[in-house]
Amino acid sequence: MTFEGIICPVCSGPLKEENFLGAIVCPHCNTKLKQKKYLAFLEFLMMQGLVNDIDFFDESLYGHEIQKSETEEELLDETIHDEYEDKSEKMEFIDEKHQLKETDTNEEEFRKWKGIEEDWEDFNKKDNDSD
């Protein structure tokens, strides 16, 4: 299978299928093409079937993606921290002697109030009529 038009991503020199046997080195500029920065070019060669000794588990090419995903997993830790947190330290700062001074309103006073059973719109109209 012969491919035409494959060029070196560095010097744009023409590459032949024989250049991909063994080490992937450009014969024109002597650049080693099996590097992370030429990853798109290498994946193209893999899709065309020109390179067989490269796979997606090659850590020299794809190692940065593996490390990145491990750190992302650590950042996206889905554990519930409250289950493992020692709450006794926080309890020291809670003052248990709060005295809330609440005053209860006497409902009997409101029941004696004239207009409590009326509709609020009627009550407002009555108030405006007296002005």
VOLO-358672 format. One line per 2 residues: number of its first residue (from 1); their letters; for each residue x, y, z of N, C-alpha, C, O. Coordinates in Angstrom, 3 decimals, decimal comma. Layout:
REM VOLO-358672
NUM> A> X:Y:Z:X:Y:Z:X:Y:Z:X:Y:Z | ...
***
This chain:
REM VOLO-358672
1> MT> 0,847:-1,174:0,000:0,000:0,000:0,000:0,893:1,237:0,000:1,655:1,445:0,944 | 0,814:2,030:-1,005:1,656:3,223:-1,103:0,802:4,448:-0,842:-0,333:4,560:-1,304
3> FE> 1,386:5,356:-0,089:0,720:6,616:0,207:1,564:7,735:-0,378:2,791:7,727:-0,272 | 0,907:8,672:-0,981:1,605:9,831:-1,513:1,171:11,049:-0,718:0,050:11,099:-0,212
5> GI> 2,028:11,996:-0,612:1,684:13,254:0,024:1,921:13,293:1,513:1,517:14,259:2,159 | 2,554:12,293:2,089:2,876:12,352:3,512:4,167:13,134:3,650:5,192:12,791:3,061
7> IC> 4,092:14,194:4,443:5,265:15,057:4,609:5,651:15,132:6,079:4,840:14,867:6,967 | 6,880:15,492:6,311:7,398:15,654:7,668:6,752:16,891:8,297:6,699:17,939:7,654
9> PV> 6,261:16,799:9,531:5,655:17,974:10,171:6,678:19,043:10,546:6,292:20,159:10,896 | 7,966:18,730:10,482:8,996:19,701:10,849:9,522:20,432:9,620:9,486:21,661:9,558
11> CS> 10,017:19,659:8,630:10,679:20,289:7,482:9,852:20,230:6,207:10,273:20,765:5,182 | 8,695:19,599:6,242:7,802:19,438:5,092:8,439:18,636:3,964:8,023:18,745:2,811
13> GP> 9,434:17,844:4,288:10,043:16,965:3,291:9,183:15,735:3,077:8,513:15,288:4,008 | 9,184:15,174:1,871:8,354:13,997:1,600:8,856:12,775:2,360:10,060:12,539:2,468
15> LK> 7,904:12,004:2,883:8,235:10,786:3,621:7,689:9,583:2,871:6,624:9,644:2,257 | 8,426:8,504:2,932:8,010:7,261:2,290:7,666:6,242:3,368:8,004:6,408:4,540
17> EE> 6,996:5,201:2,946:6,573:4,163:3,881:7,766:3,487:4,540:7,661:3,021:5,675 | 8,884:3,426:3,856:10,085:2,808:4,421:10,620:3,603:5,614:11,298:3,045:6,477
19> NF> 10,318:4,897:5,664:10,791:5,732:6,765:10,118:5,382:8,092:10,598:5,779:9,153 | 9,013:4,643:8,037:8,269:4,335:9,253:8,593:2,958:9,811:8,008:2,549:10,813
21> LG> 9,507:2,241:9,187:9,943:0,947:9,704:11,023:1,189:10,741:12,009:1,871:10,464 | 10,847:0,640:11,924:11,819:0,858:13,001:11,589:2,205:13,654:10,456:2,547:13,993
23> AI> 12,645:2,968:13,832:12,539:4,297:14,447:11,917:5,260:13,443:12,231:5,232:12,253 | 11,039:6,101:13,942:10,357:7,056:13,066:11,178:8,341:13,058:11,027:9,204:13,924
25> VC> 12,054:8,446:12,053:12,961:9,585:11,936:12,859:10,121:10,519:12,855:9,353:9,557 | 12,778:11,438:10,393:12,744:12,068:9,077:14,140:11,969:8,454:15,120:12,334:9,103
27> PH> 14,254:11,482:7,208:15,574:11,375:6,578:16,143:12,725:6,154:17,341:12,830:5,890 | 15,307:13,755:6,085:15,769:15,066:5,622:16,327:15,919:6,764:17,410:16,492:6,647
29> CN> 15,579:15,999:7,867:16,014:16,863:8,977:16,482:16,061:10,188:16,884:16,643:11,195 | 16,432:14,736:10,099:16,858:13,829:11,178:16,130:14,086:12,501:16,703:13,901:13,575
31> TK> 14,881:14,509:12,420:14,070:14,747:13,612:13,377:13,450:14,008:12,769:12,774:13,180 | 13,480:13,122:15,281:12,766:11,958:15,799:11,296:12,355:15,946:10,964:13,244:16,731
33> LK> 10,432:11,703:15,202:9,026:12,097:15,149:8,160:11,403:16,194:6,973:11,708:16,310 | 8,726:10,488:16,946:7,960:9,807:17,994:8,081:10,613:19,285:8,762:10,214:20,230
35> QK> 7,394:11,766:19,298:7,385:12,675:20,440:5,957:13,165:20,662:5,100:13,055:19,786 | 5,724:13,706:21,850:4,378:14,188:22,194:3,924:15,320:21,282:2,741:15,411:20,956
37> KY> 4,844:16,181:20,868:4,414:17,334:20,075:4,003:16,948:18,658:3,373:17,751:17,969 | 4,338:15,752:18,207:3,914:15,262:16,895:2,844:14,183:17,039:2,717:13,312:16,178
39> LA> 2,090:14,239:18,105:1,103:13,211:18,422:0,016:13,107:17,350:-0,388:12,000:16,994 | -0,454:14,220:16,839:-1,494:14,187:15,804:-0,968:13,508:14,544:-1,692:12,744:13,906
41> FL> 0,274:13,777:14,182:0,893:13,148:13,020:1,023:11,642:13,235:0,744:10,857:12,329 | 1,446:11,242:14,429:1,597:9,820:14,732:0,251:9,099:14,720:0,158:7,964:14,250
43> EF> -0,782:9,748:15,230:-2,108:9,133:15,218:-2,626:8,980:13,792:-3,309:8,004:13,481 | -2,303:9,940:12,926:-2,666:9,814:11,515:-1,975:8,603:10,899:-2,597:7,831:10,169
45> LM> -0,692:8,441:11,195:0,047:7,288:10,672:-0,534:5,979:11,200:-0,582:4,981:10,481 | -0,975:5,984:12,460:-1,581:4,783:13,045:-2,900:4,454:12,349:-3,182:3,288:12,074
47> MQ> -3,703:5,472:12,065:-4,988:5,242:11,398:-4,791:4,714:9,982:-5,592:3,912:9,502 | -3,735:5,155:9,315:-3,468:4,699:7,955:-2,805:3,323:7,923:-2,678:2,722:6,857
49> GL> -2,387:2,828:9,070:-1,766:1,518:9,139:-0,301:1,518:8,768:0,266:0,463:8,484 | 0,325:2,690:8,766:1,739:2,776:8,406:2,651:2,465:9,581:3,797:2,061:9,388
51> VN> 2,153:2,650:10,791:2,960:2,423:11,988:2,244:1,377:12,831:1,050:1,504:13,101 | 2,960:0,359:13,241:2,349:-0,710:14,029:2,879:-0,785:15,447:2,240:-1,392:16,307
53> DI> 4,022:-0,189:15,714:4,652:-0,355:17,028:4,271:0,731:18,026:4,898:0,839:19,079 | 3,262:1,533:17,721:2,791:2,576:18,644:1,363:2,222:19,036:0,545:1,869:18,186
55> DF> 1,071:2,318:20,325:-0,295:2,104:20,772:-0,672:3,183:21,776:0,155:4,008:22,166 | -1,918:3,164:22,182:-2,425:4,199:23,084:-1,962:4,003:24,520:-2,250:4,836:25,379
57> FD> -1,250:2,915:24,793:-0,726:2,674:26,132:0,743:3,050:26,236:1,385:2,771:27,249 | 1,278:3,677:25,203:2,677:4,102:25,205:2,802:5,317:26,130:2,336:6,407:25,798
59> ES> 3,429:5,124:27,280:3,511:6,199:28,274:4,407:7,346:27,832:4,262:8,462:28,330 | 5,328:7,097:26,910:6,178:8,191:26,437:5,366:9,194:25,625:5,728:10,368:25,545
61> LY> 4,269:8,737:25,022:3,418:9,643:24,246:2,177:10,084:25,013:1,799:11,254:24,963 | 1,551:9,163:25,714:0,273:9,452:26,361:0,375:9,536:27,878:-0,654:9,544:28,554
63> GH> 1,566:9,597:28,426:1,739:9,639:29,875:1,143:10,875:30,508:0,630:10,810:31,625 | 1,200:12,009:29,813:0,660:13,246:30,378:-0,851:13,174:30,555:-1,390:13,790:31,474
65> EI> -1,541:12,439:29,699:-2,987:12,309:29,834:-3,356:11,426:31,016:-4,365:11,663:31,680 | -2,551:10,418:31,280:-2,820:9,539:32,421:-2,629:10,305:33,719:-3,462:10,214:34,620
67> QK> -1,538:11,059:33,825:-1,280:11,837:35,037:-2,342:12,904:35,228:-2,763:13,165:36,355 | -2,774:13,512:34,160:-3,793:14,547:34,250:-5,106:13,957:34,759:-5,780:14,566:35,590
69> SE> -5,464:12,797:34,271:-6,733:12,227:34,708:-6,675:11,804:36,176:-7,690:11,866:36,870 | -5,502:11,373:36,662:-5,388:11,005:38,069:-5,559:12,226:38,962:-6,226:12,145:39,994
71> TE> -4,969:13,352:38,582:-5,128:14,555:39,401:-6,551:15,083:39,312:-7,074:15,613:40,292 | -7,182:14,946:38,159:-8,572:15,372:38,052:-9,471:14,530:38,947:-10,417:15,043:39,545
73> EE> -9,177:13,241:39,036:-9,967:12,382:39,914:-9,809:12,793:41,369:-10,767:12,745:42,140 | -8,597:13,198:41,746:-8,387:13,643:43,122:-9,159:14,925:43,397:-9,695:15,109:44,490
75> LL> -9,216:15,814:42,406:-9,947:17,060:42,595:-11,453:16,830:42,628:-12,184:17,544:43,314 | -11,902:15,845:41,893:-13,328:15,557:41,847:-13,692:14,435:42,810:-14,516:13,576:42,496
77> DE> -13,079:14,451:43,963:-13,325:13,408:44,951:-14,760:13,538:45,440:-15,177:14,594:45,915 | -15,495:12,466:45,319:-16,919:12,521:45,641:-17,241:11,967:47,021:-18,403:11,680:47,312
79> TI> -16,245:11,812:47,866:-16,537:11,316:49,206:-17,185:12,418:50,026:-16,952:13,604:49,788 | -17,975:12,030:50,963:-18,637:12,983:51,842:-17,702:13,226:53,020:-17,460:12,338:53,837
81> HD> -17,189:14,433:53,085:-16,188:14,741:54,098:-16,775:14,768:55,504:-16,048:14,570:56,477 | -18,069:15,008:55,627:-18,684:15,043:56,950:-18,643:13,684:57,636:-18,648:13,606:58,865
83> EY> -18,603:12,621:56,853:-18,563:11,291:57,451:-17,230:11,030:58,142:-17,169:10,272:59,110 | -16,170:11,652:57,653:-14,836:11,374:58,168:-14,281:12,496:59,039:-13,196:12,364:59,605
85> ED> -15,000:13,572:59,145:-14,507:14,736:59,869:-14,785:14,584:61,363:-15,859:14,133:61,761 | -13,824:14,959:62,169:-13,991:14,900:63,617:-14,745:16,152:64,053:-14,201:17,255:64,016
87> KS> -15,977:15,980:64,459:-16,821:17,123:64,799:-16,651:17,567:66,242:-17,206:18,591:66,640 | -15,895:16,818:67,030:-15,736:17,187:68,433:-14,969:18,497:68,580:-15,186:19,233:69,543
89> EK> -14,079:18,796:67,640:-13,341:20,062:67,707:-14,275:21,243:67,493:-14,117:22,284:68,131 | -15,228:21,092:66,616:-16,163:22,180:66,363:-17,124:22,366:67,530:-17,605:23,473:67,769
91> ME> -17,399:21,308:68,245:-18,350:21,379:69,344:-17,829:22,214:70,507:-18,622:22,695:71,316 | -16,526:22,396:70,609:-15,967:23,202:71,696:-16,427:24,653:71,612:-16,573:25,324:72,633
93> FI> -16,653:25,128:70,406:-16,974:26,531:70,220:-18,469:26,815:70,309:-18,890:27,967:70,207 | -19,252:25,794:70,494:-20,688:25,989:70,598:-21,030:26,296:72,048:-20,718:25,519:72,950
95> DE> -21,662:27,416:72,255:-22,057:27,817:73,600:-23,441:27,237:73,873:-24,402:27,540:73,167 | -23,527:26,420:74,881:-24,786:25,754:75,185:-25,667:26,580:76,118:-26,764:26,140:76,464
97> KH> -25,230:27,740:76,528:-25,961:28,519:77,521:-26,736:29,674:76,902:-26,901:30,722:77,527 | -27,201:29,487:75,704:-27,956:30,562:75,074:-29,307:30,703:75,765:-30,038:29,731:75,951
99> QL> -29,605:31,909:76,130:-30,892:32,208:76,733:-31,653:33,061:75,727:-31,354:34,242:75,549 | -32,593:32,483:75,103:-33,382:33,227:74,137:-34,556:33,860:74,863:-35,356:33,181:75,506
101> KE> -34,638:35,150:74,746:-35,724:35,872:75,405:-36,816:36,115:74,377:-36,842:37,141:73,697 | -37,685:35,176:74,287:-38,785:35,302:73,352:-40,018:35,747:74,119:-40,313:35,251:75,206
103> TD> -40,711:36,670:73,541:-41,952:37,109:74,161:-43,104:36,578:73,326:-43,162:36,785:72,114 | -43,985:35,918:73,970:-45,151:35,381:73,276:-46,198:36,478:73,181:-46,434:37,230:74,126
105> TN> -46,804:36,543:72,036:-47,901:37,497:71,890:-49,178:36,813:72,355:-49,405:35,624:72,133 | -49,971:37,596:72,989:-51,217:37,071:73,514:-52,244:37,065:72,388:-52,637:38,120:71,889
107> EE> -52,665:35,895:72,001:-53,600:35,777:70,894:-54,978:36,322:71,257:-55,757:36,706:70,383 | -55,261:36,350:72,524:-56,569:36,845:72,957:-56,731:38,313:72,578:-57,832:38,751:72,245
109> EF> -55,643:39,071:72,626:-55,724:40,487:72,254:-56,106:40,641:70,792:-56,898:41,516:70,442 | -55,549:39,799:69,943:-55,870:39,891:68,518:-57,301:39,446:68,238:-57,951:39,979:67,338
111> RK> -57,780:38,506:68,976:-59,142:38,022:68,757:-60,162:39,109:69,123:-61,241:39,176:68,533 | -59,818:39,951:70,091:-60,719:41,029:70,488:-60,682:42,186:69,503:-61,572:43,036:69,509
113> WK> -59,678:42,223:68,673:-59,480:43,337:67,746:-60,568:43,345:66,693:-60,886:42,321:66,089 | -61,118:44,501:66,491:-62,213:44,652:65,555:-61,672:44,558:64,123:-60,741:45,282:63,773
115> GI> -62,225:43,701:63,315:-61,813:43,578:61,926:-60,969:42,354:61,634:-60,546:42,160:60,495 | -60,715:41,529:62,626:-59,854:40,367:62,394:-60,520:39,345:61,482:-59,828:38,660:60,729
117> EE> -61,808:39,227:61,528:-62,517:38,243:60,714:-62,899:38,793:59,352:-63,373:38,039:58,502 | -62,707:40,072:59,122:-63,098:40,669:57,852:-62,089:40,338:56,763:-60,940:39,991:57,036
119> DW> -62,542:40,452:55,540:-61,651:40,303:54,405:-60,707:41,502:54,391:-61,138:42,622:54,661 | -59,449:41,293:54,087:-58,470:42,380:54,185:-58,752:43,488:53,193:-58,444:44,650:53,455
121> ED> -59,345:43,135:52,036:-59,667:44,183:51,069:-60,807:45,064:51,596:-60,784:46,286:51,451 | -61,787:44,426:52,199:-62,890:45,191:52,780:-62,391:46,064:53,923:-62,819:47,208:54,076
123> FN> -61,492:45,520:54,714:-60,956:46,277:55,833:-60,188:47,504:55,342:-60,309:48,583:55,921 | -59,400:47,343:54,279:-58,650:48,479:53,730:-59,587:49,525:53,142:-59,331:50,724:53,261
125> KK> -60,653:49,089:52,517:-61,606:50,046:51,965:-62,269:50,843:53,073:-62,488:52,047:52,940 | -62,586:50,165:54,163:-63,215:50,836:55,289:-62,266:51,878:55,870:-62,692:52,967:56,255
127> DN> -60,983:51,543:55,933:-59,985:52,457:56,476:-59,821:53,677:55,572:-59,631:54,788:56,067 | -59,891:53,484:54,249:-59,755:54,594:53,306:-61,000:55,467:53,296:-60,903:56,671:53,060
129> DS> -62,160:54,889:53,547:-63,394:55,653:53,566:-63,434:56,626:54,735:-64,031:57,698:54,631 | -62,806:56,263:55,844:-62,839:57,129:57,010:-61,941:58,347:56,831:-62,088:59,323:57,566
131> D> -61,002:58,316:55,864:-60,113:59,469:55,631:-60,865:60,506:54,928:-60,320:61,568:54,627
***
